[in-house]
Amino acid sequence: MDTDASPLGGTEVHYLDSEHVGAEFKIFVGHCGTEGVDAPAVLYLTDANGQFGGTVDVIRLMQLSRHLPPLLVVGIGYRVATIVDTLHQRTRDLTPTAWPAYRRFEPERTEMGGAPDFLAFIRDELMPWVNSRYGSSQDATYFGHSLGGLFGTYALLAAPDTFTRYVIGSPSLWWHSRAVFEQEAEYAATHDDLAARVFFGIGADETHEGRAREAANLDATEHAKATAIYLDMVDDLQRFVDQLAGRDYPNLRLRHEVFPDEFHITVPFVNLSRGLRWSFDAPT
């Protein structure tokens, strides 16, 4: 355990090798009101290099008014400094399919399509490790943003029992010509239920026009890269939610929110707060 690697009180850092992925992961653990609690519920999140600290602080603030129960927060990250340094790894692990044509926009994304292996790592390696080490319960919640939201959507359809609750923020449903829509249709063709509680949230300005405004302060090269593909993530998500809701699964609890005046990069913790409040029946 590397106790000096995190400035947050009540947190730990570990390193865990995965046979499924063939790589090492940096595992951030935050104790949020879990002292003396037997078998606490667990929140798993991706992109921990950029979102673990904020997630722990948001949860601890919410717990002051008992909006949330005790939670063990487990962030999945990498042995690098910040989220800026994780572009290669997160593309490898969070995308369900390889999309080689995308490299003409982002040539540094050399590995793709590792979501099946990453999901196997979570289910077969990380969760047993967490449960044996911390005595946590099987009550698991997922939070992911952007490609992390895409991964959460993939996991929901590939192995829905992995998590009890899914807080899916601004999912990159556009990946690989919106292949996740086909995954949803394939799931529906072979299942008559989807037992999960799922929150989808997105910023109202996650449209093509909004992305152009969000990129206004970037230099010309980065601005061109940010707007190279026409994307309307708000419309994508609305269509996906409509498709999913139209299946009338008896045990699917579904909520979808669009937050005014929020961009892709400003909305993650809004999605987290609202998603957790709804998922745990806190006041909204």
GIKAZI-V23789 format. One record per residue. N is the residue number from 0. RES is the residue in one letter. SS is DSSP state (A for helix, B for strand, O for the rest). PSI is psi in radians with two decimals (none if undefined). D_LAST is the distance of its C-alpha to the last C-alpha in Angstrom with 2 decimals. Layout:
# GIKAZI-V23789
N_RES_SS_PSI_D_LAST, N_RES_SS_PSI_D_LAST
This chain:
# GIKAZI-V23789
0_M_O_2.27_37.87, 1_D_O_1.49_37.72, 2_T_A_-0.30_36.06, 3_D_A_-0.06_37.10, 4_A_A_-0.14_35.36, 5_S_O_2.28_31.86, 6_P_O_-0.13_31.22, 7_L_O_2.36_27.95, 8_G_O_2.59_28.43, 9_G_O_0.54_27.89, 10_T_B_2.81_28.40, 11_E_B_2.80_31.27, 12_V_B_2.31_32.88, 13_H_B_2.90_34.98, 14_Y_B_2.24_36.95, 15_L_B_2.16_37.12, 16_D_B_2.47_39.61, 17_S_B_2.17_38.78, 18_E_O_-0.61_41.58, 19_H_O_-0.78_39.54, 20_V_O_-0.46_38.85, 21_G_O_0.65_41.96, 22_A_B_2.91_40.16, 23_E_B_2.51_38.73, 24_F_B_2.52_35.07, 25_K_B_2.08_33.71, 26_I_B_2.02_31.11, 27_F_B_2.31_28.75, 28_V_B_2.21_27.36, 29_G_B_2.27_24.82, 30_H_B_1.87_24.44, 31_C_B_1.55_20.96, 32_G_O_0.36_21.33, 33_T_O_-0.03_23.73, 34_E_O_2.15_26.79, 35_G_O_0.08_28.38, 36_V_O_2.21_25.91, 37_D_O_2.35_27.77, 38_A_O_1.06_26.65, 39_P_O_2.71_23.32, 40_A_B_2.75_20.99, 41_V_B_2.39_21.65, 42_L_B_2.10_19.86, 43_Y_B_2.38_22.47, 44_L_B_2.59_22.37, 45_T_O_3.06_25.05, 46_D_O_0.73_26.36, 47_A_A_-0.43_26.23, 48_N_A_-0.42_28.86, 49_G_A_-0.21_26.38, 50_Q_A_-0.09_22.94, 51_F_A_-0.88_23.53, 52_G_A_-0.81_23.60, 53_G_A_-0.68_20.45, 54_T_A_-0.82_18.60, 55_V_A_-0.78_20.00, 56_D_A_-0.73_19.18, 57_V_A_-0.79_15.50, 58_I_A_-0.76_15.16, 59_R_A_-0.65_17.30, 60_L_A_-0.76_15.37, 61_M_A_-0.55_12.07, 62_Q_A_-0.31_14.37, 63_L_O_-0.54_15.57, 64_S_O_0.36_12.73, 65_R_O_0.59_12.83, 66_H_O_-0.44_9.60, 67_L_O_2.63_12.21, 68_P_O_3.04_15.60, 69_P_O_2.39_18.85, 70_L_B_2.39_19.39, 71_L_B_2.07_22.62, 72_V_B_2.15_22.11, 73_V_B_1.93_24.97, 74_G_B_2.39_25.60, 75_I_B_2.05_28.37, 76_G_B_-2.76_30.53, 77_Y_O_2.82_34.15, 78_R_O_1.10_36.95, 79_V_O_3.09_36.62, 80_A_O_-0.95_35.26, 81_T_O_3.04_32.32, 82_I_A_-0.47_30.46, 83_V_A_-0.50_33.09, 84_D_A_0.04_35.64, 85_T_A_0.20_33.95, 86_L_A_-0.79_34.53, 87_H_A_-0.86_37.20, 88_Q_A_-0.74_35.55, 89_R_A_-0.58_32.09, 90_T_A_-0.68_33.82, 91_R_A_-0.79_35.97, 92_D_A_-0.48_33.24, 93_L_A_-0.12_30.24, 94_T_O_2.29_32.11, 95_P_O_-0.42_33.02, 96_T_O_2.71_36.26, 97_A_O_2.39_38.94, 98_W_O_1.32_39.22, 99_P_A_-0.55_42.40, 100_A_A_-0.39_42.45, 101_Y_A_-0.31_39.43, 102_R_A_-0.31_41.70, 103_R_A_-0.35_43.27, 104_F_O_-0.65_40.07, 105_E_O_1.38_39.23, 106_P_O_-0.32_42.55, 107_E_O_-0.18_41.23, 108_R_O_1.47_39.08, 109_T_O_-0.51_41.95, 110_E_O_2.40_40.28, 111_M_O_2.91_37.80, 112_G_O_0.38_36.70, 113_G_O_0.14_36.13, 114_A_A_-0.70_32.79, 115_P_A_-0.74_34.58, 116_D_A_-0.67_36.26, 117_F_A_-0.69_33.14, 118_L_A_-0.69_31.25, 119_A_A_-0.67_34.30, 120_F_A_-0.82_34.20, 121_I_A_-0.84_30.63, 122_R_A_-0.78_31.43, 123_D_A_-0.40_35.01, 124_E_A_-0.91_35.29, 125_L_A_-0.86_32.13, 126_M_A_-0.80_30.21, 127_P_A_-0.67_33.35, 128_W_A_-0.81_34.03, 129_V_A_-0.81_30.60, 130_N_A_-0.67_30.77, 131_S_A_-0.59_34.35, 132_R_A_-0.64_33.90, 133_Y_A_-0.03_30.71, 134_G_O_0.55_30.69, 135_S_O_2.91_27.23, 136_S_O_3.11_25.94, 137_Q_O_0.06_25.78, 138_D_O_1.70_21.96, 139_A_B_2.39_21.51, 140_T_B_2.58_18.73, 141_Y_B_2.44_19.73, 142_F_B_2.26_18.55, 143_G_B_2.57_20.82, 144_H_B_2.47_21.09, 145_S_O_-2.06_23.82, 146_L_A_-0.53_26.70, 147_G_A_-0.58_24.50, 148_G_A_-0.66_22.20, 149_L_A_-0.78_25.44, 150_F_A_-0.74_26.46, 151_G_A_-0.69_23.24, 152_T_A_-0.74_23.88, 153_Y_A_-0.84_27.48, 154_A_A_-0.68_26.72, 155_L_A_-0.67_24.43, 156_L_A_-0.44_27.47, 157_A_A_-0.68_30.21, 158_A_O_1.27_29.09, 159_P_A_-0.43_25.68, 160_D_A_0.00_26.19, 161_T_A_-0.73_26.22, 162_F_O_2.61_22.49, 163_T_O_-0.67_20.12, 164_R_B_2.52_17.11, 165_Y_B_2.08_17.50, 166_V_B_1.82_15.37, 167_I_B_1.96_17.69, 168_G_B_2.25_17.63, 169_S_O_0.97_20.09, 170_P_O_2.45_22.57, 171_S_O_1.15_26.20, 172_L_O_-0.24_26.96, 173_W_O_-0.23_30.00, 174_W_A_2.36_31.88, 175_H_A_0.95_35.30, 176_S_A_0.69_35.15, 177_R_A_0.75_31.83, 178_A_A_-0.41_33.37, 179_V_A_-0.44_30.05, 180_F_A_-0.66_30.06, 181_E_A_-0.66_33.34, 182_Q_A_-0.71_31.96, 183_E_A_-0.76_29.27, 184_A_A_-0.68_32.05, 185_E_A_-0.69_34.24, 186_Y_A_-0.81_31.60, 187_A_A_-0.54_31.10, 188_A_A_-0.35_34.88, 189_T_A_0.09_35.24, 190_H_O_2.57_32.10, 191_D_O_0.14_30.66, 192_D_O_2.75_27.39, 193_L_O_1.67_24.86, 194_A_O_1.67_23.08, 195_A_B_2.79_20.04, 196_R_B_2.05_16.28, 197_V_B_2.19_15.97, 198_F_B_2.19_13.49, 199_F_B_2.21_15.37, 200_G_B_2.64_14.42, 201_I_B_2.69_16.98, 202_G_B_2.49_17.93, 203_A_O_-0.42_19.34, 204_D_O_0.34_22.52, 205_E_O_0.79_23.36, 206_T_O_3.06_26.14, 207_H_A_-0.76_29.82, 208_E_A_-0.71_29.97, 209_G_A_-0.67_26.94, 210_R_A_-0.63_28.49, 211_A_A_-0.70_31.70, 212_R_A_-0.66_30.09, 213_E_A_-0.56_28.30, 214_A_O_0.16_31.77, 215_A_O_-0.54_33.52, 216_N_O_0.00_34.35, 217_L_O_2.77_35.82, 218_D_O_2.99_39.57, 219_A_A_-0.70_41.21, 220_T_A_-0.83_41.50, 221_E_A_-0.61_37.89, 222_H_A_-0.75_36.71, 223_A_A_-0.69_38.92, 224_K_A_-0.70_37.59, 225_A_A_-0.41_33.93, 226_T_O_0.31_34.75, 227_A_O_-0.54_37.51, 228_I_O_2.37_35.64, 229_Y_O_2.07_33.97, 230_L_O_2.38_30.37, 231_D_O_1.54_27.49, 232_M_A_-0.45_24.75, 233_V_A_-0.80_22.24, 234_D_A_-0.73_24.68, 235_D_A_-0.82_25.49, 236_L_A_-0.71_21.96, 237_Q_A_-0.76_21.53, 238_R_A_-0.67_24.87, 239_F_A_-0.77_24.13, 240_V_A_-0.73_20.89, 241_D_A_-0.73_22.90, 242_Q_A_-0.78_25.71, 243_L_A_-0.79_23.70, 244_A_A_-0.54_21.87, 245_G_O_-0.18_25.31, 246_R_O_-0.33_26.64, 247_D_O_0.77_24.85, 248_Y_O_2.26_24.65, 249_P_O_-0.50_23.99, 250_N_O_0.40_22.05, 251_L_B_2.13_20.02, 252_R_B_2.14_16.26, 253_L_B_2.36_15.40, 254_R_B_2.50_12.65, 255_H_B_2.20_13.78, 256_E_B_2.50_12.37, 257_V_B_2.16_14.78, 258_F_B_2.08_14.10, 259_P_O_2.58_16.56, 260_D_O_0.48_19.27, 261_E_O_2.35_18.79, 262_F_O_3.06_21.84, 263_H_O_-0.63_22.46, 264_I_O_-0.16_23.19, 265_T_O_-0.20_20.38, 266_V_O_-0.20_17.35, 267_P_A_-0.81_17.60, 268_F_A_-0.30_15.41, 269_V_A_-0.83_12.69, 270_N_A_-0.75_12.91, 271_L_A_-0.90_13.12, 272_S_A_-0.90_10.10, 273_R_A_-0.67_7.70, 274_G_A_-0.76_10.05, 275_L_A_-0.67_10.24, 276_R_A_-0.79_6.69, 277_W_A_-0.71_7.05, 278_S_A_-0.58_10.66, 279_F_O_0.30_10.61, 280_D_O_0.64_8.29, 281_A_O_2.88_6.36, 282_P_O_2.40_3.81, 283_T_O_none_0.00
